[in-house]
């Protein structure tokens, strides 16, 4: 199964506030992300949780259509982005007959979930002999001394007034 996405457009909350929440779930497993969103105090968490649940449902539906099993526990939030939507422009009365503009910002939420790839355990490579790994002491000593000399011989600009 490939990546599956869900979108919610023109959510009535500013992108800045929503990004604070979506940054917490990016890269996490779906179950962990939903638990984090459920106990968050932010209003944006509810809207993002809806989109995440929709993405999981889309993944299950796509798996049923392709006749492939989908393990929801293996899904993770691969990509989560909040983009700016259209602004609702309103005006507020101000002093001396003026009107000040108010921009009510909206957001577009996009979440992509994908199954986490389980890598096979590779047997560790045999260690080389200690003689092959260690370089001769003379060579390493020379390198260190030249590095020390280079560090100490760097020219420094004189301080003003001296």
C-alpha positions in Angstrom: 0.0 0.0 0.0 1.2 3.5 -0.8 0.7 6.8 1.0 -2.9 7.9 1.8 -3.9 11.5 2.4 -6.8 13.5 3.8 -7.5 17.2 3.4 -9.6 19.7 5.3 -10.0 23.1 3.7 -10.9 26.5 5.2 -10.7 25.5 8.8 -11.6 28.5 10.9 -8.4 28.8 12.9 -5.2 30.6 12.1 -2.4 28.6 10.6 0.0 29.7 13.2 -2.0 28.2 16.0 -2.7 25.0 14.1 1.0 24.5 13.2 1.8 24.4 17.0 -0.3 21.3 17.3 0.6 19.6 14.0 4.3 19.9 14.8 3.8 17.6 17.8 2.3 14.7 15.8 4.6 14.7 12.7 6.5 11.4 12.3 4.6 9.7 15.2 2.5 6.5 14.9 -1.2 7.1 14.3 -2.3 5.7 17.7 0.2 7.8 19.5 -0.8 10.9 17.5 -4.5 10.4 18.2 -3.9 10.0 21.9 -1.8 13.1 22.0 -4.5 15.1 20.2 -7.3 13.8 22.4 -5.6 15.1 25.5 -4.5 18.4 24.1 -6.1 21.6 25.4 -5.9 23.4 22.1 -8.9 23.8 19.9 -6.9 23.0 16.8 -6.3 19.5 18.1 -9.9 18.6 17.5 -9.8 19.6 13.9 -6.5 17.9 13.2 -7.8 14.7 14.9 -10.7 14.7 12.5 -8.4 14.9 9.5 -6.1 12.2 11.0 -9.1 9.8 11.5 -10.2 10.5 8.0 -6.7 9.6 6.6 -6.8 6.3 8.6 -10.3 5.6 7.2 -9.0 6.4 3.7 -6.1 3.9 4.2 -8.5 1.2 5.3 -10.8 1.9 2.3 -7.9 1.8 -0.1 -6.7 -1.5 1.4 -10.2 -3.0 1.0 -10.3 -1.9 -2.7 -6.9 -3.3 -3.4 -7.7 -6.5 -1.4 -4.6 -5.9 0.8 -4.6 -6.1 4.6 -4.0 -2.8 6.4 -2.6 -2.8 9.9 -3.6 0.5 11.5 -1.0 0.0 14.2 1.8 0.1 11.5 0.6 3.5 10.1 2.4 6.7 10.9 2.1 10.4 10.1 4.4 10.7 7.2 3.6 14.3 6.2 1.5 16.8 8.0 1.2 20.4 6.8 -0.9 23.4 7.6 -1.3 25.9 4.7 -2.9 29.3 4.8 -6.5 29.5 3.4 -8.5 32.5 2.3 -8.9 35.3 4.8 -12.3 36.5 5.8 -12.1 40.3 5.7 -14.2 42.2 8.2 -14.1 45.7 9.6 -14.4 47.1 13.1 -15.5 50.6 14.0 -12.7 52.8 15.3 -12.4 56.3 16.8 -13.4 59.3 14.8 -15.6 57.5 12.2 -12.8 55.3 11.0 -12.9 51.5 10.3 -10.0 49.2 11.1 -9.7 46.0 9.1 -9.8 42.5 10.7 -8.5 39.4 9.0 -10.1 36.2 10.2 -7.6 33.6 9.0 -8.4 30.1 7.8 -6.2 27.1 7.3 -5.9 24.1 5.0 -4.9 20.9 6.8 -3.2 18.1 4.9 -2.1 14.8 6.5 -0.5 11.9 4.7 -0.2 8.5 6.5 1.9 5.5 5.3 2.7 2.1 6.7 6.0 2.0 8.6 8.5 -0.2 6.8 9.9 -2.9 9.1 13.5 -3.6 8.2 15.0 -7.0 8.6 17.7 -7.4 11.2 21.1 -7.8 9.5 23.8 -9.8 11.2 26.6 -7.7 12.5 29.8 -7.7 10.5 32.7 -9.5 12.1 35.2 -7.1 13.7 38.6 -6.6 12.2 41.7 -7.6 14.0 42.9 -5.0 16.4 46.2 -4.6 14.5 44.4 -3.6 11.3 42.1 -1.1 13.1 44.8 0.8 15.0 47.0 3.1 13.0 50.7 3.3 14.0 51.2 5.6 16.9 53.9 7.6 15.1 51.5 8.7 12.4 48.6 9.7 14.7 51.1 11.7 16.9 52.4 13.6 13.9 48.9 14.5 12.8 48.0 15.8 16.2 51.0 18.0 16.6 50.5 19.6 13.2 46.9 20.3 14.1 48.0 21.8 17.4 50.6 24.0 15.7 48.1 25.2 13.1 45.6 26.1 15.8 48.2 28.1 17.8 49.8 29.8 14.9 46.6 31.4 13.5 47.0 35.1 13.3 44.8 37.2 15.5 43.9 40.8 14.8 45.4 43.2 17.3 43.1 44.8 19.8 42.3 48.4 19.3 44.2 50.8 21.4 47.2 48.5 22.0 
